[in-house]
Amino acid sequence: MDFRIIKPKKKLADHVQAIWSAKVVKGLHDSTSKPLYCDGGSGVTFLLRGEVCMAGEPIETPIYFQQYSKQTQFIELGENAELCGMRFHPGMMPSSLFSDGSSSQALLSELYTQLTTQTKHSTLLSTLYRWCSHNIELNNPSFTKRSSLIHLATNGKIGEQFQQSQRQVERQFREWIGMSPKYFQRLRRVHSSVAKLRENPNVSLSDFAYAQGFSDQAHMTREFKTFLLTTPGELSVRLKGKINTSNHR
């Protein structure tokens, strides 16, 4: 699989965490299956060519929305599959993008038409970046407040600075990211642990569990299975294998 990704800068980076493009070229790449580790974020995927399955089900529509990311899913790309998309930070995808009949739906359809005429990663990525910069409300104060509340929840501090009741915060969280603040905090701890494990897959898992805020290694293993459908040990082995493969090229 040929995969490219860019990270937005400045104000756009507060809303969009990544813009990406992927293709499987027949004769060069095999069809492939990859885990999409959950992070609480959301995204829009544009299926340009070929067949793609998400969680075992074919994607039937050219524009696919992932409103909530609560558990790891596997994406399967068939031969000649080409797709691209944008990945939003948790709670930061405008709801108008997936509201039927909204003006954003028409804009997304126009964007899809533009994308289908392009074949290079660079032009696909620049088109998506330009669209996001022009069509996302970067200065909307409600998103600024939302981002602050979500950040507090990640650190286990919900509602403290917003003079809101626990019930109000729970309701807002379920609306924004499809889960409770407590569930989100658990998910983000696992998400953070994966990033740290990528940096050092040889780390002692028992020490690593305590460093990441789990009560012990067994607790970490249960949480990994819940959110990632794998264990820290299995993930560590895969990461070591990738490092060894790249070192022998």
PyMOL commands that set and color helices and strands:
alter all, ss='L'
color gray80, all
select helices_A, chain A and resi 10-14+95-98+103-116+121-135+141-154+166-177+181-199+205-211+217-228+232-247
alter helices_A, ss='H'
color red, helices_A
select strands_A, chain A and resi 2-6+16-23+32-36+42-49+52-54+57-58+63-66+73-77+82-88
alter strands_A, ss='S'
color yellow, strands_A
deselect
rebuild
show_as cartoon
